[in-house]
């Protein structure tokens, strides 16, 4: 029996999902992240330092849990999209979608005929999704188009009407750049705030979910309250560096003060 996509179950119940972001090319760090309670984890092949072979091992590590495995591909490239799906990714985030035609090409690569043009060969996906994976894949796989370009903002309505598209994903930094603003993970400029609200409203009107990258748990909570149903919270590298910095600072603050001459402790 095919493995269900828990993200769809969360959204159908009216909830929002916590999504982790993996930029470190390590199955061990992916496994550690998978055991921390996330609803889903996204392997970042665009701005992370992850190649295809590392991504496969990370998918295997995530499979030690019931966390939904996702991937952000580096571009709207059908070949890599199909390979990541065959490797067992249950959702694809595609960057820089600017037109309805680009959105259709993206969705088509994720769906078997007659809904798309995905080639049949779900090697590892059969192990992860079940022997009848191919029969249910079109309804299981989640497709998220990133809205983060000037053209994407202008063509928002048309993109959102793409058959088979499940959601819109907001890249706040590139979105800010597209609006002529400095890049911000947590935008405060009224133009960016209004545009994000319009994306969320458009998705809701079209029956789509909305996802967004956030820079803190507090921002993720605000986004969830705004109606965003997939809230990415930082990434593994940022979480690691932030925690490590805090540990070092705490140790130094707790340690006895050094003598001025460096000859020992007071």
C-alpha positions as CSV (number, residue, x, y, z in Angstrom):
1,X,0.0,0.0,0.0
2,X,1.3,3.4,-1.0
3,X,2.8,5.6,1.8
4,X,0.5,8.7,2.3
5,X,1.9,12.2,2.2
6,X,1.5,13.5,5.8
7,X,1.7,17.1,4.6
8,X,-1.5,16.6,2.6
9,X,-3.1,15.2,5.7
10,X,-2.0,18.1,7.9
11,X,-3.3,20.7,5.4
12,X,-6.6,18.8,4.8
13,X,-7.1,19.0,8.6
14,X,-6.5,22.8,8.5
15,X,-3.1,22.7,10.2
16,X,0.3,24.1,9.3
17,X,3.5,22.2,9.0
18,X,7.0,22.9,10.4
19,X,9.6,22.4,7.7
20,X,13.3,22.0,8.3
21,X,15.8,23.0,5.6
22,X,18.9,20.9,4.9
23,X,21.9,22.6,3.3
24,X,24.7,20.4,4.8
25,X,25.5,17.4,2.5
26,X,25.5,14.8,5.2
27,X,23.2,11.8,5.9
28,X,24.1,12.0,9.5
29,X,23.1,15.6,10.0
30,X,19.9,14.9,8.0
31,X,19.1,11.9,10.2
32,X,19.7,14.1,13.4
33,X,17.4,16.7,12.0
34,X,14.8,14.1,11.1
35,X,14.6,13.0,14.7
36,X,13.8,16.4,16.1
37,X,10.0,16.5,15.4
38,X,9.8,18.4,12.1
39,X,6.8,17.6,9.9
40,X,8.9,17.7,6.8
41,X,12.6,18.3,5.8
42,X,13.7,20.0,2.5
43,X,17.0,19.1,0.9
44,X,18.3,22.3,-0.6
45,X,20.0,21.6,-3.9
46,X,19.9,25.2,-5.0
47,X,21.8,27.2,-2.4
48,X,22.9,24.3,-0.2
49,X,26.1,22.4,-1.0
50,X,24.3,19.2,-1.8
51,X,24.7,17.2,-5.0
52,X,22.5,14.4,-6.2
53,X,24.4,11.5,-4.6
54,X,24.5,13.2,-1.2
55,X,20.8,14.0,-1.6
56,X,20.0,10.3,-2.0
57,X,21.8,9.4,1.2
58,X,20.0,12.2,3.0
59,X,16.6,10.9,1.7
60,X,17.6,7.4,3.1
61,X,18.5,9.0,6.5
62,X,15.2,10.9,6.7
63,X,13.4,7.6,6.0
64,X,14.3,6.4,9.5
65,X,11.4,8.6,10.6
66,X,7.9,9.5,9.3
67,X,9.1,13.0,8.4
68,X,8.1,13.9,4.9
69,X,11.2,14.2,2.6
70,X,11.2,17.2,0.2
71,X,13.7,18.7,-2.2
72,X,14.3,22.1,-3.6
73,X,15.8,21.6,-7.0
74,X,18.3,24.2,-8.4
75,X,16.3,25.0,-11.4
76,X,13.1,24.1,-13.4
77,X,15.0,21.1,-14.9
78,X,12.8,18.1,-15.6
79,X,15.7,15.7,-15.5
80,X,16.7,16.5,-12.0
81,X,13.1,16.8,-10.8
82,X,12.4,13.3,-12.0
83,X,15.5,11.9,-10.5
84,X,14.7,13.4,-7.1
85,X,11.2,12.0,-7.3
86,X,12.5,8.6,-8.3
87,X,14.9,8.8,-5.3
88,X,11.9,9.2,-3.0
89,X,11.3,12.9,-2.5
90,X,7.6,13.4,-1.7
91,X,7.5,17.1,-2.5
92,X,9.4,19.4,-4.9
93,X,10.1,23.1,-4.4
94,X,11.0,24.7,-7.8
95,X,12.7,28.1,-7.7
96,X,12.2,31.2,-10.0
97,X,8.8,30.3,-11.5
98,X,7.9,33.4,-13.5
99,X,5.2,32.3,-15.9
100,X,2.2,29.9,-16.3
101,X,4.2,28.0,-18.9
102,X,7.1,27.5,-16.5
103,X,4.7,26.3,-13.8
104,X,3.1,23.9,-16.3
105,X,6.5,22.5,-17.2
106,X,7.4,22.0,-13.6
107,X,4.1,20.3,-12.7
108,X,4.3,18.1,-15.8
109,X,7.7,16.8,-14.7
110,X,6.2,15.7,-11.4
111,X,3.1,13.9,-12.8
112,X,2.8,10.6,-14.8
113,X,0.8,10.7,-18.0
114,X,-1.9,11.7,-18.7
115,X,-1.5,14.5,-16.1
116,X,2.1,15.1,-17.1
117,X,5.2,13.7,-18.8
118,X,7.2,12.2,-15.9
119,X,9.0,9.1,-17.0
120,X,8.3,5.8,-15.2
121,X,11.2,4.5,-13.2
122,X,10.7,5.1,-9.5
123,X,13.7,3.1,-8.3
124,X,14.1,4.1,-4.7
125,X,10.6,5.6,-4.6
126,X,9.2,2.1,-4.7
127,X,11.1,1.2,-1.5
128,X,9.9,4.4,0.2
129,X,6.4,4.8,-1.2
130,X,5.4,1.2,-1.6
131,X,5.0,-1.3,-4.4
132,X,1.9,0.6,-5.8
133,X,3.7,3.9,-5.7
134,X,3.3,4.7,-9.4
135,X,-0.5,4.2,-9.1
136,X,-0.8,6.9,-6.5
137,X,2.1,9.2,-7.2
138,X,0.1,11.8,-9.0
139,X,-2.0,12.4,-6.0
140,X,0.8,11.9,-3.5
141,X,3.6,14.2,-4.7
142,X,3.4,17.9,-3.7
143,X,4.4,20.6,-6.1
144,X,5.4,24.0,-4.9
145,X,6.3,26.9,-7.2
146,X,8.5,29.6,-5.8
147,X,7.2,33.1,-6.3
148,X,10.3,35.3,-6.0
149,X,10.8,37.2,-9.3
150,X,9.3,40.4,-10.7
151,X,7.6,38.4,-13.5
152,X,6.4,35.8,-11.1
153,X,4.7,38.5,-9.0
154,X,3.1,40.0,-12.1
155,X,1.9,36.6,-13.4
156,X,0.8,35.4,-9.9
157,X,-2.8,34.8,-10.8
158,X,-2.0,32.8,-14.0
159,X,0.7,30.7,-12.2
160,X,-1.8,29.9,-9.4
161,X,-4.3,28.6,-12.0
162,X,-1.8,25.9,-13.2
163,X,-3.6,22.5,-13.2
164,X,-1.9,20.1,-10.7
165,X,0.0,22.8,-8.8
166,X,-0.3,22.3,-5.1
167,X,1.1,25.5,-3.7
168,X,3.1,28.7,-3.9
169,X,6.3,29.0,-1.9
170,X,7.6,32.5,-1.0
171,X,11.4,33.1,-1.1
172,X,11.4,36.4,0.9
173,X,15.0,37.5,0.1
174,X,14.7,37.1,-3.7
175,X,11.1,38.5,-3.5
176,X,12.6,41.6,-1.8
177,X,15.2,42.0,-4.5
178,X,12.5,41.7,-7.2
179,X,10.7,44.6,-5.6
180,X,13.8,46.7,-5.6
181,X,14.5,46.3,-1.9
182,X,17.4,45.0,0.1
183,X,17.2,41.2,0.6
184,X,15.4,40.3,3.9
185,X,14.4,37.0,5.3
186,X,11.8,38.8,7.5
187,X,10.7,41.7,5.2
188,X,9.2,44.8,6.9
189,X,8.9,47.1,3.9
190,X,5.2,47.7,3.2
191,X,5.7,46.7,-0.5
192,X,7.1,43.3,0.5
193,X,4.5,42.8,3.3
194,X,1.7,43.6,0.9
195,X,3.1,41.3,-1.8
196,X,3.4,38.4,0.6
197,X,-0.2,39.0,1.8
198,X,-1.3,39.0,-1.9
199,X,0.4,35.7,-2.6
200,X,-1.2,34.1,0.5
201,X,-4.6,35.5,-0.5
202,X,-4.2,34.4,-4.1
203,X,-3.2,30.9,-3.1
204,X,-6.2,30.6,-0.7
205,X,-8.6,31.8,-3.5
206,X,-7.2,29.2,-5.9
207,X,-7.3,26.4,-3.3
208,X,-3.5,26.2,-3.0
209,X,-1.3,26.1,0.1
210,X,1.4,28.7,0.8
211,X,4.9,28.0,2.0
212,X,7.6,30.5,3.2
213,X,11.2,30.5,4.5
214,X,11.5,32.2,7.9
215,X,14.5,33.2,9.9
216,X,13.2,32.4,13.4
217,X,10.5,30.4,15.3
218,X,8.8,33.7,16.1
219,X,8.5,34.7,12.4
220,X,7.3,31.2,11.6
221,X,4.5,31.6,14.2
222,X,3.5,34.9,12.7
223,X,3.5,33.4,9.2
224,X,1.3,30.5,10.4
225,X,-1.1,33.0,11.9
226,X,-1.2,34.8,8.5
227,X,-2.4,31.6,6.9
228,X,0.9,30.1,5.6
229,X,0.7,26.4,5.9
230,X,4.3,25.3,5.4
231,X,6.7,27.3,7.5
232,X,10.4,26.7,7.0
233,X,12.4,27.7,10.1
234,X,16.0,28.7,9.4
235,X,18.3,25.9,8.0
236,X,20.5,23.3,9.5
237,X,23.7,25.4,9.0
238,X,22.1,28.4,10.7
239,X,20.7,26.4,13.5
240,X,24.1,24.7,14.1
241,X,26.1,28.0,14.0
242,X,23.5,29.8,16.2
243,X,23.5,27.0,18.8
244,X,27.3,26.7,18.8
245,X,27.8,30.4,19.2
246,X,25.4,30.4,22.2
247,X,27.2,27.5,23.8
248,X,30.6,29.2,23.4
249,X,29.3,32.5,24.8
250,X,27.6,30.7,27.7
251,X,30.8,28.9,28.6
252,X,32.9,32.0,28.5
253,X,30.5,34.0,30.6
254,X,30.4,31.2,33.2
255,X,34.2,30.8,33.4
256,X,36.2,32.6,36.1
257,X,37.9,35.7,34.8
258,X,41.5,35.6,33.6
259,X,44.2,37.6,35.3
260,X,45.2,40.7,33.4
261,X,48.7,39.3,32.9
262,X,47.3,36.0,31.5
263,X,49.1,34.1,34.2
264,X,46.2,32.2,35.4
265,X,42.8,32.7,36.9
266,X,41.7,34.9,39.8
